[in-house]
Amino acid sequence: MTIGIGVLGYGYWGPNLVRNFWATPGCRVVAVGDPREIARKAAAETFPRIDTYADSDDLLARREVDAVVIATPISTHYSLACKALDHGKHVLIEKPMCQSSAQAEDLLARARRSQRVLMVDHTFLFTGAVQTIAGIIRSGELGRICYFDTMRVNLGLFQPDVNCLWDLAPHDLSIVDYLIDDEVVAIEATGYCHMNTGTPDMVFMTLHYASERVSHFNLSWMSPVKIRRMTIGGTNKMLIWDDLDQDQKIKIYDHGIELHAEEQRPLIVPQYRIGDIHSPRVPISEALAGVAEHFVEVIHGETLSIMDGSKGLRVVQLLETAQHQLDKSLTHIAAQRAAVAWRRSAMSA
Ligand SMILES: NC(=O)c1ccc[n+]([C@@H]2O[C@H](COP(=O)([O-])OP(=O)(O)OC[C@H]3O[C@@H](n4cnc5c(N)ncnc54)[C@H](O)[C@@H]3O)[C@@H](O)[C@H]2O)c1
């Protein structure tokens, strides 16, 4: 059976989804919905055979639409996904799934009740780089994984309904969650609101895991250059993934530290091992094509999803806890600054 696809939201990301679903066997893009006339016009010009709708309800009422892809602002994800599931449609939501874990749990329950597929587009899981790294970690080549250290920074698109934590962190959280099976026991987060009060544009987040492992995330909309880098430290080897490096995306360093007790002195002496650097070939393909194909296969019952609603919920739970810590940190630092300002003004009076 050919799956009829409706795409809600034809802004920046929506056209990429339409293009990829258009090229995916086993499905047919039937309709695009967007309240902006200019977006509907753009969709109709590129894909004249697709119907366009200003009102999402009209798209959802189409019987030929079996599955809905939601690429709208995050604040609309939950209500649109509820409506789509209640209309009996399968749903693929853009990251992050929604704005709270309560909303995410409700969506999971609705999907269960209506026996429909609920998936979240954690696009990076379908990149050649993440698939290659997953294979390397599974092979044991790196040894025990001690840490992840990521940098996802650029001059950001400031959005009204999201801060840089909710915009950028879903990528890294979903990647790390895919790469290791471990439980987060504590989260720390701090940040800065340089451009808009109350909207952090720089966030530093640390996740601590049950098994002596740590992940650190540097997220920013305030960087003059774009950096997409993840360092993975293992007890045997270390790996750096630079997603913007077209030739050598992944480098594996046969570097390490071994500690030896000295016989004569009560000292532990580190010995550094500086070995070869190896760069495996990373398959190049558009990750969204993999996401589209996966969604269709999951709907057909051919495979289980690697990015189902429960994975989306997990990412939202981590974001929610991090946001709580971030709020506490912002309040604490604002109080410290106010105290310093008060002291300085009292001294100068
Ligand atoms: N997976 C990725 O790598 C990736 C990359 C970029 C964006 N995204 C996600 O895609 C989503 C959209 O981001 P964007 O950058 O395209 O935003 P955008 O603002 O450029 O586009 C959103 C579009 O949705 C439309 N819209 C608003 N309300 C609607 C409704 N009720 N029904 C139908 N359309 C509606 C808007 O008119 C707009 O055209 C976000 O969740 C974002 O996080 C994911």
The ligand as an SDF file (V2000), in Angstrom:
LIG
                    3D

 44 48  0  0  0  0  0  0  0  0999 V2000
   15.8910   17.8510   12.0620 N   0  0  0  0  0  0  0  0  0  0  0  0
   16.6090   18.9290   11.7910 C   0  0  0  0  0  0  0  0  0  0  0  0
   17.8100   18.8730   11.5560 O   0  0  0  0  0  0  0  0  0  0  0  0
   15.9010   20.2560   11.7850 C   0  0  0  0  0  0  0  0  0  0  0  0
   16.4800   21.3650   11.1630 C   0  0  0  0  0  0  0  0  0  0  0  0
   15.7790   22.5620   11.1880 C   0  0  0  0  0  0  0  0  0  0  0  0
   14.5600   22.6450   11.8130 C   0  0  0  0  0  0  0  0  0  0  0  0
   14.0420   21.5460   12.4170 N   0  0  0  0  0  0  0  0  0  0  0  0
   12.7490   21.6040   13.1310 C   0  0  0  0  0  0  0  0  0  0  0  0
   11.7130   21.8210   12.1710 O   0  0  0  0  0  0  0  0  0  0  0  0
   10.6540   22.5590   12.7700 C   0  0  0  0  0  0  0  0  0  0  0  0
   10.3970   23.7980   11.9350 C   0  0  0  0  0  0  0  0  0  0  0  0
   11.5400   24.5760   11.8940 O   0  0  0  0  0  0  0  0  0  0  0  0
   11.7980   25.6280   10.7130 P   0  0  0  0  0  0  0  0  0  0  0  0
   13.1770   26.1180   10.9330 O   0  0  0  0  0  0  0  0  0  0  0  0
   11.4020   25.0510    9.4040 O   0  0  0  0  0  0  0  0  0  0  0  0
   10.7720   26.7780   11.1370 O   0  0  0  0  0  0  0  0  0  0  0  0
   10.1510   27.9000   10.1640 P   0  0  0  0  0  0  0  0  0  0  0  0
    9.6320   28.9570   11.0760 O   0  0  0  0  0  0  0  0  0  0  0  0
   11.1210   28.2660    9.0870 O   0  0  0  0  0  0  0  0  0  0  0  0
    8.9250   27.1630    9.4610 O   0  0  0  0  0  0  0  0  0  0  0  0
    7.7850   26.7710   10.1550 C   0  0  0  0  0  0  0  0  0  0  0  0
    6.6220   26.8340    9.1770 C   0  0  0  0  0  0  0  0  0  0  0  0
    5.4610   26.3220    9.8400 O   0  0  0  0  0  0  0  0  0  0  0  0
    4.3590   27.1090    9.4380 C   0  0  0  0  0  0  0  0  0  0  0  0
    3.2600   26.9390   10.4120 N   0  0  0  0  0  0  0  0  0  0  0  0
    3.0570   27.5790   11.5900 C   0  0  0  0  0  0  0  0  0  0  0  0
    1.9520   27.0940   12.2030 N   0  0  0  0  0  0  0  0  0  0  0  0
    1.4350   26.1420   11.3850 C   0  0  0  0  0  0  0  0  0  0  0  0
    0.2960   25.2890   11.4450 C   0  0  0  0  0  0  0  0  0  0  0  0
   -0.5330   25.3310   12.4870 N   0  0  0  0  0  0  0  0  0  0  0  0
    0.0610   24.4440   10.4070 N   0  0  0  0  0  0  0  0  0  0  0  0
    0.9000   24.4000    9.3530 C   0  0  0  0  0  0  0  0  0  0  0  0
    2.0020   25.1800    9.2470 N   0  0  0  0  0  0  0  0  0  0  0  0
    2.2760   26.0370   10.2420 C   0  0  0  0  0  0  0  0  0  0  0  0
    4.9190   28.5180    9.3860 C   0  0  0  0  0  0  0  0  0  0  0  0
    4.0870   29.3830    8.5990 O   0  0  0  0  0  0  0  0  0  0  0  0
    6.2760   28.2650    8.7310 C   0  0  0  0  0  0  0  0  0  0  0  0
    6.2120   28.3200    7.3180 O   0  0  0  0  0  0  0  0  0  0  0  0
   11.1250   22.8720   14.2080 C   0  0  0  0  0  0  0  0  0  0  0  0
   10.6160   21.9110   15.0670 O   0  0  0  0  0  0  0  0  0  0  0  0
   12.6420   22.7280   14.1350 C   0  0  0  0  0  0  0  0  0  0  0  0
   13.2130   22.3670   15.3700 O   0  0  0  0  0  0  0  0  0  0  0  0
   14.6770   20.3640   12.4010 C   0  0  0  0  0  0  0  0  0  0  0  0
  1  2  1  0
  2  3  2  0
  2  4  1  0
  4  5  1  0
  4 44  2  0
  5  6  2  0
  6  7  1  0
  7  8  2  0
  8  9  1  0
  8 44  1  0
  9 10  1  0
  9 42  1  0
 10 11  1  0
 11 12  1  0
 11 40  1  0
 12 13  1  0
 13 14  1  0
 14 15  2  0
 14 16  1  0
 14 17  1  0
 17 18  1  0
 18 19  2  0
 18 20  1  0
 18 21  1  0
 21 22  1  0
 22 23  1  0
 23 24  1  0
 23 38  1  0
 24 25  1  0
 25 26  1  0
 25 36  1  0
 26 27  1  0
 26 35  1  0
 27 28  2  0
 28 29  1  0
 29 30  1  0
 29 35  2  0
 30 31  1  0
 30 32  2  0
 32 33  1  0
 33 34  2  0
 34 35  1  0
 36 37  1  0
 36 38  1  0
 38 39  1  0
 40 41  1  0
 40 42  1  0
 42 43  1  0
M  CHG  2   8   1  16  -1
M  END
$$$$
